[in-house]
């Protein structure tokens, strides 16, 4: 199994990592993949080599999918942080305006 590319405390990450066994099960049950493997094995006469190549290709696909999801997760987190900082900036600006209005009242 591939290493977990995210923080282990992230429930979404753990859920995605747990899906790897389901991914492999679905590949083993895929008639199209098994047919392709069989055809390539028959054409080359080297079943073990073909199965090894297909397994490596499937592992690469899984790793790329995990990386893509990881990037998406980072983007979601970055957008949430931007929203939080915008709200915080609005609060600070409001406090500054109230402070300036209070200072004007004292000076008047």
C-alpha positions in Angstrom: 0.0 0.0 0.0 1.1 3.5 -0.7 2.1 5.8 2.2 -0.5 8.2 3.5 0.3 11.5 1.7 -1.7 13.7 4.2 -1.8 14.3 7.9 -2.9 11.1 9.7 -5.3 13.1 11.8 -7.3 14.3 8.8 -10.5 12.2 8.6 -10.9 12.8 4.9 -7.3 11.6 4.2 -7.8 8.5 6.3 -11.1 7.8 4.4 -9.3 8.2 1.0 -6.5 5.9 2.1 -9.0 3.3 3.3 -10.5 3.3 -0.2 -7.3 1.7 -1.7 -8.5 -1.8 -0.9 -11.8 -1.1 -2.6 -9.9 0.2 -5.6 -7.9 -3.0 -5.9 -11.0 -5.1 -5.4 -12.8 -3.3 -8.2 -9.8 -3.8 -10.5 -9.8 -7.5 -9.8 -13.5 -7.7 -10.5 -13.2 -5.6 -13.7 -13.9 -7.8 -16.7 -12.4 -5.3 -19.1 -9.1 -5.2 -17.2 -9.0 -9.0 -16.9 -9.7 -9.4 -20.6 -7.0 -6.9 -21.5 -4.5 -8.6 -19.2 -5.4 -12.0 -20.8 -5.1 -10.6 -24.4 -1.7 -9.0 -23.6 -0.5 -12.2 -22.0 -1.6 -14.3 -25.0 0.1 -11.9 -27.4 3.4 -11.7 -25.5 3.4 -15.2 -24.0 4.7 -13.6 -20.8 1.8 -13.5 -18.4 3.8 -12.7 -15.3 5.5 -9.7 -17.0 2.2 -8.4 -18.3 0.5 -8.8 -14.9 3.5 -7.0 -13.2 3.3 -4.1 -15.7 -0.4 -3.7 -15.3 -0.1 -3.9 -11.5 2.6 -1.1 -11.6 0.4 0.9 -13.9 -2.6 0.6 -11.5 -0.4 1.6 -8.6 0.7 4.7 -10.5 -2.9 5.5 -11.3 -3.9 5.2 -7.6 -0.9 7.4 -6.5 -1.8 10.1 -9.1 -5.4 10.0 -8.0 -4.4 10.5 -4.4 -2.1 13.3 -5.3 -4.9 15.0 -7.3 -7.3 14.7 -4.4 -4.6 16.0 -2.1 -4.2 19.1 -4.2 -7.9 19.7 -4.2 -8.0 19.3 -0.5 -5.2 21.9 -0.1 -7.1 24.3 -2.4 -10.3 23.9 -0.3 -8.2 24.6 2.9 -6.6 27.7 1.3 -10.0 29.1 0.3 -11.3 28.6 3.8 -8.3 30.4 5.2 -8.8 33.3 2.8 -12.5 33.6 3.8 -11.4 33.6 7.5 -8.8 36.3 6.9 -11.3 38.4 5.0 -13.8 38.2 7.9 -11.0 39.1 10.3 -9.9 42.0 8.2 -13.5 43.3 8.1 -13.7 43.1 11.9 -10.5 45.0 12.4 -11.6 47.7 9.9 -14.9 48.0 11.8 -13.0 48.4 15.1 -10.7 51.0 13.6 -13.7 53.0 12.2 -15.4 52.9 15.6 -12.2 54.0 17.3 -11.8 57.0 14.9 -15.4 58.0 15.4 -14.9 57.8 19.2 -11.7 59.9 18.9 -13.6 62.5 16.8 -16.3 62.7 19.4 -13.7 63.3 22.2 -11.9 65.9 20.1 -15.1 67.8 19.3 
